[in-house]
Amino acid sequence: MVALVLGLALLAGCGGSDEPSPAAGPATSTTADTTSTTIDPTSTTQAPSTASSTPTPPATVPTTAAPDPEAEVKAAYLQIMDAYFSRLQHPDPADPEIAANHTGASLEAVKRRTAALQQQGAVDRFTANGPPIPKITQVEVRGDGATVTSCIINDVIVVRAKDDYVLNGNIESQEYESTLAEIGGRWKLSTSALVRKWADEKGCDR
């Protein structure tokens, strides 16, 4: 399997809750004075109330979950990689989603890879496993930049589009260190360096 060609920089936030209605106080009860049948409207003295009441508890103050930068970066990285692999089934270097997900060296690398496939009349095909899903092993966020270490079992098959002739069917376990940059409120992949690879599908935990 051809090693994933990127050259990138990484990372990525959320949350809200509904305010509950204040709880109603318990119902009050009154006891009628069975010894009196009239009320003197001229009287300025009021009889003591026999009703009992319980103060209404204060409304619960809603809390907003604090942003989790690491979770945002993980979600952004996984979305970017899924889009990358899916896009190469129909390679188009003019696809605006490339610039939406990539920046810097990664943007240029993805455009070159996509253009090369298109020129060769080649496309990526997935096995029964579907698109590779990176296993993220480490995330470090520093302001608007982040670093992600991941392992990808790359079993994508490169075929000639017109007849599905297999051009590359190698399987590799690939460990990457990638960087992301937050630009305009969106995490984009900036660089992606292949650290290690093995010609099998056993993963990177070795």
ROKE-267392 format. One line per field, with one value per atom (N, C-alpha, C): residue in one letter; y, x, z. Coordinates in steps of 0.1 Angstrom, whole numbers, m for minus. Atoms other than C-alpha are relative to their C-alpha. Layout:
N
timi	A|...
v	Y|...
u	X|...
w	Z|...
***
This chain:
206
timi	M|M|M|V|V|V|A|A|A|L|L|L|V|V|V|L|L|L|G|G|G|L|L|L|A|A|A|L|L|L|L|L|L|A|A|A|G|G|G|C|C|C|G|G|G|G|G|G|S|S|S|D|D|D|E|E|E|P|P|P|S|S|S|P|P|P|A|A|A|A|A|A|G|G|G|P|P|P|A|A|A|T|T|T|S|S|S|T|T|T|T|T|T|A|A|A|D|D|D|T|T|T|T|T|T|S|S|S|T|T|T|T|T|T|I|I|I|D|D|D|P|P|P|T|T|T|S|S|S|T|T|T|T|T|T|Q|Q|Q|A|A|A|P|P|P|S|S|S|T|T|T|A|A|A|S|S|S|S|S|S|T|T|T|P|P|P|T|T|T|P|P|P|P|P|P|A|A|A|T|T|T|V|V|V|P|P|P|T|T|T|T|T|T|A|A|A|A|A|A|P|P|P|D|D|D|P|P|P|E|E|E|A|A|A|E|E|E|V|V|V|K|K|K|A|A|A|A|A|A|Y|Y|Y|L|L|L|Q|Q|Q|I|I|I|M|M|M|D|D|D|A|A|A|Y|Y|Y|F|F|F|S|S|S|R|R|R|L|L|L|Q|Q|Q|H|H|H|P|P|P|D|D|D|P|P|P|A|A|A|D|D|D|P|P|P|E|E|E|I|I|I|A|A|A|A|A|A|N|N|N|H|H|H|T|T|T|G|G|G|A|A|A|S|S|S|L|L|L|E|E|E|A|A|A|V|V|V|K|K|K|R|R|R|R|R|R|T|T|T|A|A|A|A|A|A|L|L|L|Q|Q|Q|Q|Q|Q|Q|Q|Q|G|G|G|A|A|A|V|V|V|D|D|D|R|R|R|F|F|F|T|T|T|A|A|A|N|N|N|G|G|G|P|P|P|P|P|P|I|I|I|P|P|P|K|K|K|I|I|I|T|T|T|Q|Q|Q|V|V|V|E|E|E|V|V|V|R|R|R|G|G|G|D|D|D|G|G|G|A|A|A|T|T|T|V|V|V|T|T|T|S|S|S|C|C|C|I|I|I|I|I|I|N|N|N|D|D|D|V|V|V|I|I|I|V|V|V|V|V|V|R|R|R|A|A|A|K|K|K|D|D|D|D|D|D|Y|Y|Y|V|V|V|L|L|L|N|N|N|G|G|G|N|N|N|I|I|I|E|E|E|S|S|S|Q|Q|Q|E|E|E|Y|Y|Y|E|E|E|S|S|S|T|T|T|L|L|L|A|A|A|E|E|E|I|I|I|G|G|G|G|G|G|R|R|R|W|W|W|K|K|K|L|L|L|S|S|S|T|T|T|S|S|S|A|A|A|L|L|L|V|V|V|R|R|R|K|K|K|W|W|W|A|A|A|D|D|D|E|E|E|K|K|K|G|G|G|C|C|C|D|D|D|R|R|R
v	m12|0|12|m12|33|8|m8|53|13|m12|81|12|m12|113|12|m12|143|9|m8|171|11|m8|188|6|m5|205|0|3|198|6|0|204|5|m5|214|1|m5|226|0|4|226|3|3|224|10|m8|237|m8|8|227|8|m7|235|4|m5|255|m7|7|234|11|m9|251|m1|1|260|m10|10|233|7|m6|242|m4|3|245|m10|9|220|7|m6|226|4|m5|246|m5|5|236|11|m9|258|m7|6|249|11|m10|268|1|m2|283|m4|5|263|7|m7|285|14|m13|317|m2|1|322|13|m13|359|6|m7|382|15|m14|418|8|m7|439|13|m12|469|m2|3|452|2|m2|462|m10|10|433|m13|12|402|m12|12|368|m7|7|348|m11|10|327|m14|14|290|m8|7|282|m2|3|266|1|m1|273|m4|4|261|8|m8|284|m8|6|276|m1|1|262|8|m8|284|m9|7|275|m5|6|253|9|m8|274|m10|9|257|2|0|248|m3|3|249|m7|9|222|8|m7|237|m7|5|233|m10|10|202|1|m1|212|m13|13|177|m8|7|162|7|m7|189|m3|3|182|m15|14|144|m1|1|149|6|m7|173|m9|9|149|m12|12|119|4|m4|139|3|m3|152|m12|12|118|m8|7|102|7|m8|130|m3|3|124|m13|13|87|m1|1|91|8|m9|119|m7|6|97|m12|10|73|7|m9|102|12|m11|123|12|m12|159|11|m10|184|13|m13|213|m1|1|200|10|m10|229|m5|6|206|m3|1|201|12|m12|237|2|m1|235|m8|10|206|1|0|213|14|m13|241|m3|1|247|m12|12|216|m11|10|193|3|m4|213|m3|2|211|m15|14|174|m7|7|164|4|m4|184|m8|7|167|m15|14|132|m2|1|139|2|m3|153|m12|12|123|m11|11|98|3|m4|118|m2|1|119|m14|14|82|m8|8|73|m10|9|57|5|m4|57|m10|8|43|m9|8|14|m6|5|2|m15|15|m34|0|2|m48|8|m7|m29|15|m14|4|9|m9|35|m2|2|33|11|m9|48|1|m2|63|m3|2|51|11|m11|82|m4|5|75|12|m11|110|13|m13|146|10|m11|178|13|m12|211|12|m12|245|12|m11|274|m4|3|274|m10|11|245|m13|13|208|m10|11|177|m13|12|143|m12|12|109|m11|9|82|m12|12|47|m3|3|39|m14|12|4|2|m4|13|m12|11|m14|4|m6|9|m6|6|m7|11|m10|16|m8|7|5|9|m8|17|1|m2|32|m7|6|19|m15|14|m17|m7|4|m20|m9|7|m34|5|m4|m34|5|m6|m10|m1|2|m13|m6|7|m37|m3|3|m36|5|m4|m34|4|m5|m13|5|m7|m3|12|m12|33|9|m9|56|14|m14|93|10|m11|125|12|m10|152|13|m13|189|6|m7|209|14|m14|246|4|m5|263|14|m12|289|3|m5|309|m9|9|286|m14|14|254|m6|7|229|m6|5|221|m8|8|195|8|m8|213|m9|9|186|m15|14|148|m8|7|129|m15|15|91|m3|3|80|m14|14|42|m7|8|16|m15|15|m22|m5|5|m43|m11|9|m59|8|m6|m51|m2|3|m56|13|m12|m20|5|m7|2|m2|2|m10|m11|9|m26|8
u	9|0|9|m8|14|m1|0|24|m8|8|0|9|m8|14|m7|5|6|11|m11|26|m5|11|5|3|0|m2|m14|14|m31|m6|8|m58|m14|14|m95|m8|8|m142|m15|14|m182|m8|8|m212|m11|11|m244|m10|11|m274|m12|12|m310|m2|2|m321|m13|13|m346|m9|10|m378|1|0|m379|m10|9|m395|m11|11|m429|0|1|m434|m11|11|m456|m13|13|m493|m3|3|m506|m15|13|m537|m6|7|m563|m11|10|m587|m11|11|m621|m4|5|m634|m15|14|m666|m8|8|m676|m5|4|m681|m6|6|m704|1|m1|m697|13|m13|m667|m4|3|m669|9|m9|m657|5|m5|m652|12|m10|m628|14|m14|m591|10|m8|m579|m3|2|m573|3|m3|m575|12|m12|m543|m3|2|m540|4|m2|m543|8|m7|m525|14|m14|m491|6|m6|m466|15|m14|m431|6|m7|m407|4|m4|m401|15|m15|m366|5|m6|m343|2|m2|m340|15|m14|m310|7|m8|m283|7|m6|m273|15|m14|m237|4|m4|m219|13|m12|m193|12|m12|m158|5|m5|m143|11|m11|m120|8|m8|m93|5|m5|m79|m11|11|m113|m3|3|m118|10|m11|m84|m2|2|m91|m11|12|m125|4|m4|m110|9|m10|m81|m7|7|m104|m9|9|m128|9|m9|m99|5|m5|m84|m11|11|m118|m3|2|m123|11|m12|m88|m1|1|m93|m12|12|m128|1|m2|m118|8|m9|m92|m7|7|m119|m5|4|m128|9|m10|m96|m3|2|m101|8|m9|m73|m7|7|m98|m11|10|m121|2|m2|m126|1|m2|m127|14|m14|m90|5|m5|m83|m8|7|m110|6|m5|m92|15|m15|m55|5|m8|m30|15|m15|7|4|m6|27|m10|10|m2|m9|8|m23|7|m7|4|2|m2|11|m13|13|m26|m4|3|m31|9|m9|0|m5|4|m12|m13|13|m47|2|m2|m35|7|m7|m11|m9|10|m39|m9|9|m61|7|m7|m34|3|m2|m27|m12|12|m63|m2|0|m60|m9|8|m83|3|m1|m83|m13|11|m105|1|m1|m114|m2|3|m114|m13|12|m143|1|m2|m128|m4|3|m138|12|m12|m116|8|m9|m86|m5|3|m94|12|m12|m64|m3|1|m58|9|m7|m48|6|m7|m22|5|m5|m12|m5|4|m25|6|m5|m8|m5|5|m25|7|m7|m7|m6|7|m30|m7|6|m39|8|m7|m16|m1|1|m16|8|m8|4|m8|7|m12|9|m7|5|m10|11|m15|6|m4|m13|m11|10|m30|4|m2|m34|m5|3|m33|m2|3|m50|m7|7|m63|7|m5|m59|m1|m1|m48|m3|3|m64|m1|3|m67|m15|14|m101|m8|7|m110|m3|2|m106|3|m2|m99|13|m13|m64|8|m7|m45|14|m13|m16|9|m6|m8|m9|9|m23|7|m8|3|m8|6|m8|11|m10|12|m6|3|10|9|m7|20|m2|1|28|4|m2|25|0|1|32|m4|6|10|m2|3|4|m12|12|m28|1|0|m34|m15|13|m66|m1|1|m75|m14|14|m107|m10|8|m121|m1|0|m114|14|m13|m86|3|m4|m67|13|m12|m40|11|m11|m6|11|m11|20|m3|2|21|13|m13|54|m1|0|57|12|m11|77|5|m4|77|m11|9|61|4|m2|57|m8|8|46|m9|10|17|m11|12|m16|m1|0|m5|0|0|m6|14|m13|21|5|m4|23|11|m11|57|13
w	0|0|0|1|m9|13|m12|21|m1|1|29|m1|3|14|5|m4|34|4|m5|49|8|m6|75|14|m14|110|6|m4|133|12|m12|158|0|m1|171|14|m10|206|0|1|217|13|m12|242|4|m5|258|7|m7|280|1|m2|284|14|m14|315|5|m5|335|7|m6|347|15|m15|384|5|m6|405|7|m7|417|15|m14|454|4|m3|472|2|m1|472|14|m13|501|3|m4|521|9|m9|539|8|m8|567|2|m2|567|14|m13|599|0|1|604|11|m11|634|m5|4|613|m14|13|583|m7|6|577|2|m1|571|1|m1|583|m9|10|553|6|m6|576|9|m10|598|m6|4|596|6|m6|615|m7|8|595|9|m7|610|m5|4|610|m11|10|579|5|m4|584|m11|11|550|4|m1|551|m13|13|524|2|0|515|m11|10|497|m12|12|461|m1|1|456|m12|11|435|m13|13|398|m1|2|389|m10|9|373|m10|10|340|m1|1|335|m15|13|302|0|0|295|m6|4|292|m13|13|257|3|m1|253|m12|12|229|m6|5|226|m7|6|218|m14|13|191|m10|9|176|m6|5|175|m10|9|159|m14|13|133|m8|7|125|m7|6|120|m12|11|98|m12|11|77|m7|6|72|m8|7|63|m13|13|37|m10|9|23|m7|6|17|m9|8|4|m13|12|m20|m11|10|m37|m8|8|m49|m13|12|m74|1|m2|m74|m9|7|m83|8|m7|m74|2|m1|m78|11|m11|m50|11|m10|m27|15|m13|3|4|m3|0|7|m7|9|13|m13|36|11|m10|53|2|m1|46|m2|1|48|m1|0|42|m9|7|32|m3|2|36|m12|12|11|m13|12|m15|m3|2|m9|m5|4|m12|m14|13|m43|m10|9|m59|m1|0|m49|m8|7|m62|m15|15|m95|m6|6|m100|m2|3|m96|m12|11|m119|m14|13|m146|m4|3|m143|m3|2|m146|11|m11|m112|11|m12|m81|11|m12|m46|1|m3|m37|14|m14|m2|0|m2|10|8|m8|30|13|m13|60|m1|1|45|0|0|46|13|m12|70|11|m11|104|9|m8|122|15|m15|158|6|m6|177|13|m12|203|9|m8|214|m6|5|211|10|m8|223|m7|5|219|6|m5|222|m7|6|215|m13|13|178|m8|7|170|8|m7|178|m8|6|172|3|m2|167|m5|4|167|m3|3|150|m8|7|135|m10|10|102|m7|7|88|m14|14|51|m9|9|31|m13|12|3|m12|12|m31|m11|11|m60|m13|12|m93|m12|12|m129|m2|m1|m131|m12|11|m166|0|0|m158|13|m13|m121|1|m1|m128|12|m12|m95|m2|1|m95|13|m13|m58|10|m10|m33|13|m13|m5|12|m13|31|9|m10|56|12|m13|92|0|1|92|12|m11|121|m4|5|115|12|m9|134|m8|8|121|9|m7|130|m7|5|127|5|m4|128|0|0|138|m7|9|111|m2|1|112|7|m8|139|m5|6|119|1|m1|125|m14|13|93|2|m1|87|m8|5|81|m5|4|80|5|m5|83|m4|3|86|4|m3|83|9|m9|113|m1|2|109|m8|8|87|0|0|86|m11|11|57|4|m5|75|6|m5|92|15|m14|128|9|m8|139|3|m3|154|15|m14|190|1|0|188|1
***
